[in-house]
Amino acid sequence: EALVTTALQRALLAQRPAPGLIVHSDRGGQYVGNVYKTLLRDAQAQLSHSRRGECYDNAQAESLWSRLKTELLELREWPVFTDLVDAQASVADYFDYYNHERLHSGIGYQLLYLAHQQPLQPTTLDCLLSNWTTSY
């Protein structure tokens, strides 16, 4: 739990989210701890969990980890990292590349950080949910 709590604290300090941010994770114990949930509540963020046994609920996160494995880890000789400091620096460098340099086909070959700065466009699902909540 300490690892994900520290990561969340760093993210919240780096860029304060707008109220209503949805933070999605699987049902791992590290994401249901009191400290983690308190940080989210204080940031006015909502915690969202995948459904039990539904791996597709985490498709984006699973895709990220798959890319990290194929684009970083599999390119290195064994042992992959010399020590913990090397591992932390390598993964941090990869995330910087992933967010600021790597083009993503799923968002029209844009840079991820630029796509996140654009206003969200309504989707068909948003319209359906809006109609459902106002109709009933």
Secondary structure, DSSP 8 states (H G I E B T S, - for coil): -HHHHHHHHHHHHHS---TT-EEEE-S-GGGSSHHHHHHHHHTT-EEEE--TT-GGGGHHHHHHHHHHHHHTGGGS-SSS-SSHHHHHHHHHHHHHHHHHT-EEGGGTSEEHHHHHHS-----HHHHHHHHHHHH-
